[in-house]
Amino acid sequence: MLGFDLSEEQQLLTSSVREWAAREVAPRIRELDRAHQFDASLLPKMASLGLLGVCVPPAYGGAGLDYVSLGLASEELEYVDTSLRVILSVHVGLNSLTLLAWGTEEQKQRYLVPQAQGHKIATYGLTEPSAGSDARGIQTVAIRRGDRYVLTGEKMWISLADVADHFLVFAWSDQEKKRQRDPSGISAFIVERAFKGFSSGTLTQKWGILAGNTGFFKMDEVEVPVENLVGREGEGFKIAMFALDQGRLTVAAGASGLVRACRDASVAYARERRTFGVEIGQHQLVKEMIAHMESDYQAARLLWLRAAWLKNVGRRNTREVSHAKWFATVASERAAGDAVQVHGANGYSDEYPVGRYYRNCKGAVIYEGTREIHTLMQADYLLGYRTDKPSRCELPAVE
Ligand SMILES: Cc1cc2nc3c(=O)[nH]c(=O)nc-3n(C[C@H](O)[C@H](O)[C@H](O)COP(=O)(O)OP(=O)(O)OC[C@H]3O[C@@H](n4cnc5c(N)ncnc54)[C@H](O)[C@@H]3O)c2cc1C
């Protein structure tokens, strides 16, 4: 049976996130964005709504909702501002759900529980100054010394780099495989901000998601206990890709929320602004832009819902979630460009929110797999050049 009704729990989550974000964030977001200010006081509020562990089981401190709920929360948060959704993407999608699937019981107790409760904030560090799409190009190394790994390297363009307490970090633990670019030489580690040799900073030249924190961190011979190795040595690349399957759901759902925000702002403006004696909504070319926003929103939402449903029932969804992320982010760029267009010169000023939408949407077309990487993935699935092999650890299905 196919059903599109949200459960009572999902409806309640949607309305509580929507009301909270409209009441407590929307009135201040323009000023936060203008001031390039990340408001850390939002984190405890998001924790009290259960968002920081939304689909983590209660046994590990979370709210125990399903993966559709993770998408719904992402959509509602990005409807108000991308910076809010990014918190869910890195903290829940990329980091916590990876620990849930791949972490040892000790790692879950030590790291996942405080993250799901919102006492600690977590992020994901794959990208480096010289490697983004080409993840095998990372240079960070992890050298085993007794009961520790010593990590040295620099991660760049990391969301919440200057805010997070815990970092899921990828590094070469096999130096011969590094020379051969064999990804089975990469391992994943949990690094704490408090570890000696760790330092971070904020990127100040960024022009979008200005109310969000994006930065870099450096590891100068950071000693990481072997207990903080996630998965087995050499499974880091697989873990990095696994994490993206969850992160991409949040990005896809968030981008759908951004399309909806563009649509709503454009509808309101089209009913208010008059040219040639009529509301601009009466002009067919304006109607066309608004109609496309609706079409994109509905299609993007269906695609991420399908991916979330596959996660709920415990089925592999790398292909579907890539499709959802690719479609929704490209659609959000189109919608934001048209929303500015509907607003004319007013859209070119930050007196109206659409300029912020236009700046914010572009990041998601780049991170968690660029538009081009997803285009290639989708073609490769069709052409038979790509198939997904079973993973040793899977995201638990929702019971
Ligand atoms: C706001 C923001 C937040 C981010 N947060 C995080 C984070 O929290 N953690 C993290 O690890 N990273 C994060 N990133 C980094 C992001 O994941 C990378 O920027 C992304 O993977 C692209 O890598 P790159 O910037 O090095 O671009 P490159 O890989 O250098 O790509 C440059 C261009 O070449 C194209 N290209 C590259 N390879 C191919 C190919 N094989 N075929 C066709 N075209 C290709 C790309 O599509 C792109 O258009 C963030 C980035 C941004 C902008």
The ligand as an SDF file (V2000), in Angstrom:
LIG
                    3D

 53 58  0  0  0  0  0  0  0  0999 V2000
   29.1850   25.8190    2.7990 C   0  0  0  0  0  0  0  0  0  0  0  0
   29.9700   24.5360    2.6910 C   0  0  0  0  0  0  0  0  0  0  0  0
   29.9640   23.6380    3.7500 C   0  0  0  0  0  0  0  0  0  0  0  0
   30.7060   22.4660    3.6900 C   0  0  0  0  0  0  0  0  0  0  0  0
   30.7160   21.6000    4.7680 N   0  0  0  0  0  0  0  0  0  0  0  0
   31.5200   20.4980    4.7390 C   0  0  0  0  0  0  0  0  0  0  0  0
   31.6430   19.6440    5.8850 C   0  0  0  0  0  0  0  0  0  0  0  0
   30.9900   19.8510    6.9250 O   0  0  0  0  0  0  0  0  0  0  0  0
   32.5020   18.5900    5.8300 N   0  0  0  0  0  0  0  0  0  0  0  0
   33.2470   18.3080    4.7240 C   0  0  0  0  0  0  0  0  0  0  0  0
   34.0050   17.3450    4.7460 O   0  0  0  0  0  0  0  0  0  0  0  0
   33.1580   19.1100    3.6150 N   0  0  0  0  0  0  0  0  0  0  0  0
   32.3140   20.1760    3.5950 C   0  0  0  0  0  0  0  0  0  0  0  0
   32.2300   21.0150    2.4990 N   0  0  0  0  0  0  0  0  0  0  0  0
   33.0960   20.7360    1.3580 C   0  0  0  0  0  0  0  0  0  0  0  0
   32.3660   20.1320    0.1750 C   0  0  0  0  0  0  0  0  0  0  0  0
   31.9520   18.8250    0.4600 O   0  0  0  0  0  0  0  0  0  0  0  0
   33.2980   20.2080   -1.0450 C   0  0  0  0  0  0  0  0  0  0  0  0
   33.4270   21.5700   -1.3790 O   0  0  0  0  0  0  0  0  0  0  0  0
   32.7530   19.4110   -2.2260 C   0  0  0  0  0  0  0  0  0  0  0  0
   32.9210   18.0380   -2.0050 O   0  0  0  0  0  0  0  0  0  0  0  0
   33.4280   19.7890   -3.5460 C   0  0  0  0  0  0  0  0  0  0  0  0
   34.8080   19.7340   -3.4320 O   0  0  0  0  0  0  0  0  0  0  0  0
   35.7310   20.9600   -3.8950 P   0  0  0  0  0  0  0  0  0  0  0  0
   35.1760   22.2110   -3.3300 O   0  0  0  0  0  0  0  0  0  0  0  0
   37.1180   20.5850   -3.5700 O   0  0  0  0  0  0  0  0  0  0  0  0
   35.5430   21.0460   -5.4560 O   0  0  0  0  0  0  0  0  0  0  0  0
   36.3360   20.1550   -6.5240 P   0  0  0  0  0  0  0  0  0  0  0  0
   36.2470   18.7310   -6.1780 O   0  0  0  0  0  0  0  0  0  0  0  0
   37.6870   20.7350   -6.7160 O   0  0  0  0  0  0  0  0  0  0  0  0
   35.4740   20.4190   -7.8340 O   0  0  0  0  0  0  0  0  0  0  0  0
   35.5710   21.6210   -8.5970 C   0  0  0  0  0  0  0  0  0  0  0  0
   34.6410   21.4930   -9.8000 C   0  0  0  0  0  0  0  0  0  0  0  0
   35.0550   20.3950  -10.6320 O   0  0  0  0  0  0  0  0  0  0  0  0
   33.9790   19.4900  -10.7870 C   0  0  0  0  0  0  0  0  0  0  0  0
   34.4920   18.1340  -10.7880 N   0  0  0  0  0  0  0  0  0  0  0  0
   35.3620   17.5740   -9.9160 C   0  0  0  0  0  0  0  0  0  0  0  0
   35.5900   16.2990  -10.2440 N   0  0  0  0  0  0  0  0  0  0  0  0
   34.8260   16.0320  -11.3230 C   0  0  0  0  0  0  0  0  0  0  0  0
   34.6140   14.8740  -12.1510 C   0  0  0  0  0  0  0  0  0  0  0  0
   35.2030   13.7030  -11.8670 N   0  0  0  0  0  0  0  0  0  0  0  0
   33.7850   14.9860  -13.1940 N   0  0  0  0  0  0  0  0  0  0  0  0
   33.1330   16.1520  -13.4620 C   0  0  0  0  0  0  0  0  0  0  0  0
   33.3020   17.2810  -12.7470 N   0  0  0  0  0  0  0  0  0  0  0  0
   34.1260   17.2130  -11.6910 C   0  0  0  0  0  0  0  0  0  0  0  0
   33.0720   19.7100   -9.5710 C   0  0  0  0  0  0  0  0  0  0  0  0
   31.7550   19.2670   -9.8110 O   0  0  0  0  0  0  0  0  0  0  0  0
   33.1780   21.2070   -9.4140 C   0  0  0  0  0  0  0  0  0  0  0  0
   32.3140   21.8350  -10.3290 O   0  0  0  0  0  0  0  0  0  0  0  0
   31.4590   22.1800    2.5210 C   0  0  0  0  0  0  0  0  0  0  0  0
   31.4390   23.0660    1.4380 C   0  0  0  0  0  0  0  0  0  0  0  0
   30.7000   24.2340    1.5200 C   0  0  0  0  0  0  0  0  0  0  0  0
   30.6900   25.1750    0.3370 C   0  0  0  0  0  0  0  0  0  0  0  0
  1  2  1  0
  2  3  1  0
  2 52  2  0
  3  4  2  0
  4  5  1  0
  4 50  1  0
  5  6  2  0
  6  7  1  0
  6 13  1  0
  7  8  2  0
  7  9  1  0
  9 10  1  0
 10 11  2  0
 10 12  1  0
 12 13  2  0
 13 14  1  0
 14 15  1  0
 14 50  1  0
 15 16  1  0
 16 17  1  0
 16 18  1  0
 18 19  1  0
 18 20  1  0
 20 21  1  0
 20 22  1  0
 22 23  1  0
 23 24  1  0
 24 25  2  0
 24 26  1  0
 24 27  1  0
 27 28  1  0
 28 29  2  0
 28 30  1  0
 28 31  1  0
 31 32  1  0
 32 33  1  0
 33 34  1  0
 33 48  1  0
 34 35  1  0
 35 36  1  0
 35 46  1  0
 36 37  1  0
 36 45  1  0
 37 38  2  0
 38 39  1  0
 39 40  1  0
 39 45  2  0
 40 41  1  0
 40 42  2  0
 42 43  1  0
 43 44  2  0
 44 45  1  0
 46 47  1  0
 46 48  1  0
 48 49  1  0
 50 51  2  0
 51 52  1  0
 52 53  1  0
M  END
$$$$
